[in-house]
Amino acid sequence: MCRIAAYLGERIPLGRFLLDPPHSLQVQGWAPQELKYARLNADGFGFAWYADDGRPAAYVNPAPIWADPNLPHLARTLSSDLWLASVRSATEGHPVNHANTQPFVDEGILFDHNGLIDDFHRQVRPLIIAALDPGLLPSIRGNTESEYLFAALRQLLAERPELAMEDALAALMEQVEHWIDGNRALLTIVVSDGRRLYAVRHAIGDDCPTLYYTSDDETFPDAQLLASERLTTSAFWQAVPEHHILILDRESPPELRPL
């Protein structure tokens, strides 16, 4: 489990998004308020953005977010109009290391998953491996369900390029339900293609992890944000309904679609 946040709007320094809000991801690392299956998010953190050349970039560290001496300097000097970040609470069987720390990126997509899949290594991972193109397997560096879900999403998009991202995410949720065969899965997923942010709030066999969004926070004018826990005290944060996909677009108001 972890806490996720994302930003889409005017270009801002990383620190304004990641560190400055009163209930920032840094605070959620040591004092989360709505984390159900853990008390701390001390097993790493990371953030991703699109660099000036248009390609995704990511910085991940398996140490707690408050323990990285590089972060204040990065927070002051990096800026972007789109940020995706998370702090991690590792689950059993998923080591704390760089490879297992999110967000994950490929040539065009940013990806982060908050959740878990029961009996993943014994039952579910073999099914995903069997379904994946062998050419994708070398790109999987860690052993988390999150990275395998990212690979499955990339395969869906490669095989069916006509799919909109929200439709690909809905198709992925259907695949997961088939793979888990009655087991529990917590599936909050946030993705970006560089133009939009997409967020899935879903679970099978349990309550959905929390997820909120806003397009009216005074701290971030003309921006849209989402987060596992509200970053500010603004009254304009709204809960993403369970079993829905949220779409944030610079040119449009937030859109919600049921799964």
Residue pairs with C-beta under 8 A, 6 or more apart in sequence:
1 35
1 36
1 37
1 38
1 41
1 89
1 91
1 114
1 115
1 116
1 186
1 209
2 41
2 86
2 87
2 88
2 89
2 102
2 112
2 114
2 228
3 25
3 28
3 29
3 32
3 35
3 41
3 86
3 87
3 114
3 227
3 228
3 229
4 84
4 85
4 86
4 112
4 114
4 188
4 190
4 211
4 226
4 227
4 228
5 17
5 18
5 25
5 83
5 84
5 85
5 86
5 225
5 226
5 227
5 228
5 231
6 82
6 83
6 84
6 85
6 112
6 190
6 192
6 197
6 199
6 225
6 226
6 227
6 248
7 17
7 82
7 83
7 220
7 223
7 224
7 225
8 81
8 82
8 192
8 196
8 197
8 223
8 224
8 225
8 248
8 249
8 250
9 81
9 220
9 222
9 223
9 224
9 225
9 250
10 81
10 221
10 222
10 223
11 79
11 80
11 81
12 79
12 80
12 81
12 220
12 223
13 75
13 76
13 77
13 78
13 79
14 47
14 49
14 74
14 75
14 76
14 78
14 79
14 80
14 83
15 72
15 75
15 76
17 83
17 85
17 220
18 24
18 25
18 26
18 47
18 75
18 83
18 85
19 26
19 71
19 72
19 75
21 219
21 231
21 232
22 231
22 232
22 233
23 33
23 229
23 230
23 231
23 232
23 233
24 231
25 45
25 65
25 85
25 86
25 87
25 227
25 231
26 65
26 66
26 87
28 35
28 41
28 87
28 228
28 229
29 40
29 41
29 42
29 45
29 64
29 65
29 66
29 87
30 40
30 41
30 42
30 64
30 66
32 38
32 39
32 40
32 41
32 229
33 229
34 210
34 228
34 229
35 41
35 89
36 207
36 209
37 89
37 91
37 116
38 89
40 89
41 65
41 87
41 88
41 89
42 64
42 89
43 62
43 64
43 88
43 89
43 90
43 96
44 60
44 61
44 62
44 63
44 64
44 87
44 88
44 90
44 96
44 100
44 101
45 60
45 61
45 63
45 64
45 65
45 68
45 85
45 86
45 87
45 88
45 101
46 58
46 59
46 60
46 61
46 85
46 86
46 88
46 101
46 102
46 103
47 58
47 59
47 83
47 84
47 85
47 86
47 103
48 56
48 57
48 58
48 59
48 83
48 84
48 85
48 103
48 105
48 110
48 112
49 56
49 57
49 58
49 78
49 80
49 82
49 83
49 84
49 110
50 56
50 57
50 80
50 82
50 110
50 194
51 57
54 194
55 107
55 108
56 105
56 106
56 107
56 108
56 109
56 110
56 194
57 105
58 103
58 104
58 105
58 110
59 74
60 98
60 101
60 102
60 103
61 68
61 70
61 98
61 101
62 96
62 97
62 98
62 100
62 101
65 71
65 87
82 192
82 194
82 197
84 103
84 110
84 112
84 190
84 192
84 197
85 103
85 112
86 102
86 103
86 112
86 114
88 96
88 101
88 102
90 96
90 100
91 116
93 120
93 121
93 143
94 100
94 142
94 143
94 144
94 145
95 143
97 142
99 141
99 142
99 143
99 147
100 142
100 143
100 144
100 147
102 111
102 112
102 113
102 146
103 110
103 111
103 112
104 110
104 111
104 112
104 146
104 147
104 150
105 111
106 139
106 150
106 154
108 193
108 194
109 150
109 153
109 154
109 157
109 191
109 192
109 193
110 191
110 192
111 146
111 149
111 150
111 153
111 189
111 190
111 191
112 146
112 189
112 190
112 191
113 145
113 146
113 149
113 150
113 187
113 188
113 189
113 190
114 186
114 188
114 189
114 209
114 228
115 145
115 146
115 185
115 186
115 187
115 188
115 189
115 203
115 209
116 145
116 184
116 185
116 186
117 124
117 145
117 176
117 180
117 183
117 184
117 185
117 186
118 180
118 183
118 184
118 185
118 205
119 180
119 183
120 145
121 143
123 180
123 181
123 183
124 145
124 179
124 180
124 183
125 143
125 145
125 148
127 179
128 148
128 151
128 152
128 179
129 137
129 148
131 152
131 155
131 175
132 151
132 152
132 155
133 155
133 158
136 151
136 154
136 155
137 151
139 151
140 147
140 148
140 151
141 147
149 172
149 176
149 189
152 172
152 175
153 168
153 169
153 172
153 191
156 163
156 168
156 171
156 172
156 175
157 163
157 165
157 168
160 168
160 171
163 171
165 191
165 193
165 196
165 198
166 198
166 245
166 247
166 257
169 189
169 191
169 198
169 200
169 245
170 245
170 257
170 259
172 189
173 187
173 200
173 202
173 259
176 185
176 187
176 204
177 185
177 204
180 204
182 205
183 204
183 205
184 203
184 204
184 205
184 206
185 203
185 204
185 205
185 206
186 203
186 206
186 208
186 209
187 200
187 202
187 203
187 204
187 208
188 199
188 200
188 201
188 202
188 208
188 209
188 211
188 228
189 199
189 200
189 202
190 197
190 198
190 199
190 200
190 226
191 197
191 198
191 199
192 198
195 249
195 250
196 247
196 248
196 249
197 224
197 226
197 246
197 247
197 248
198 245
198 246
198 247
198 248
199 211
199 213
199 226
199 240
199 245
199 246
199 248
200 244
200 245
200 246
200 259
201 208
201 209
201 211
201 240
201 241
201 242
201 243
201 244
201 245
201 246
202 208
202 242
202 243
202 244
202 259
203 209
203 242
207 242
208 242
208 243
209 228
210 228
210 229
210 239
211 226
211 227
211 228
211 239
211 240
211 246
212 226
212 227
212 228
212 229
212 230
212 237
212 238
212 239
212 240
213 224
213 225
213 226
213 227
213 237
213 238
213 240
213 246
213 248
213 254
214 224
214 225
214 226
214 230
214 234
214 236
214 237
214 238
215 223
215 224
215 225
215 236
215 248
215 253
215 254
216 234
216 236
217 223
217 225
217 231
217 232
217 234
217 236
217 237
218 234
219 231
219 232
219 234
224 248
224 249
224 250
224 254
225 231
226 240
226 246
226 248
227 237
230 237
240 246
240 256
241 256
241 258
243 258
243 259
244 256
244 257
244 258
244 259
245 256
245 257
245 258
245 259
246 254
246 255
246 256
247 254
247 255
247 256
247 257
248 254
249 255
